[in-house]
Amino acid sequence: MELDKGKVFELMNKYCGGNYNRFARTLGVDPAHLYRFLNTGVGGGKKLVGAVMKFCKEYGLEFEDYIQLV
């Protein structure tokens, strides 16, 4: 199980206007870490997964919509 890059990118576009820095601050992660994950797929570990889960809970979204089974 891992984050779906495309769906996380859609979250960033919808809630932060496509701004990596603003979305990273909202999630509480380093902008470089978020950028690297969204553009290369590297770095979608526990911290980012937890941050997206927390974001989904705060905004009333279903976390399961943003993960993919590998």
C-alpha positions as CSV (number, residue, x, y, z in Angstrom):
1,M,0.0,0.0,0.0
2,E,1.4,3.4,-0.9
3,L,0.2,6.9,-1.8
4,D,-1.3,7.5,-5.2
5,K,0.9,10.3,-6.6
6,G,-1.8,11.5,-9.1
7,K,-4.4,11.8,-6.4
8,V,-2.1,13.6,-4.0
9,F,-1.2,16.0,-6.8
10,E,-4.9,16.6,-7.3
11,L,-5.2,17.4,-3.6
12,M,-2.4,19.9,-3.9
13,N,-4.0,21.6,-7.0
14,K,-7.5,21.7,-5.4
15,Y,-6.6,23.0,-1.9
16,C,-3.4,24.9,-2.5
17,G,-3.6,26.1,-6.1
18,G,-0.8,23.8,-7.2
19,N,1.7,25.5,-4.9
20,Y,4.2,22.9,-3.5
21,N,5.4,25.1,-0.7
22,R,1.9,25.9,0.6
23,F,0.8,22.3,0.4
24,A,3.9,21.1,2.1
25,R,3.4,23.6,4.9
26,T,-0.2,22.5,5.2
27,L,0.9,18.9,5.5
28,G,3.8,19.7,7.8
29,V,6.5,18.2,5.5
30,D,9.5,19.6,3.7
31,P,8.6,21.1,0.3
32,A,11.6,19.3,-1.3
33,H,10.4,16.0,0.1
34,L,6.9,16.6,-1.4
35,Y,8.3,17.8,-4.7
36,R,10.5,14.7,-5.0
37,F,7.7,12.4,-4.2
38,L,5.2,13.9,-6.6
39,N,7.7,14.2,-9.5
40,T,9.9,11.1,-9.1
41,G,7.9,8.8,-6.7
42,V,10.8,8.7,-4.3
43,G,10.1,9.5,-0.6
44,G,6.5,8.6,-0.1
45,G,7.2,7.0,3.3
46,K,5.6,7.0,6.7
47,K,5.9,10.8,7.3
48,L,4.1,11.7,4.1
49,V,1.5,9.0,4.4
50,G,0.7,10.2,8.0
51,A,0.6,13.8,6.8
52,V,-1.9,13.0,4.0
53,M,-4.0,10.9,6.4
54,K,-4.2,13.8,8.9
55,F,-5.0,16.2,6.0
56,C,-7.8,14.0,4.8
57,K,-9.2,13.8,8.4
58,E,-9.2,17.6,8.8
59,Y,-10.9,18.2,5.5
60,G,-13.4,15.3,5.8
61,L,-11.9,13.3,3.0
62,E,-11.6,9.5,2.8
63,F,-7.9,8.6,3.1
64,E,-8.5,5.3,1.2
65,D,-9.2,7.4,-2.0
66,Y,-5.5,8.5,-2.0
67,I,-3.8,5.2,-1.6
68,Q,-3.1,2.4,-4.1
69,L,-2.5,-1.3,-3.4
70,V,0.8,-2.5,-4.9
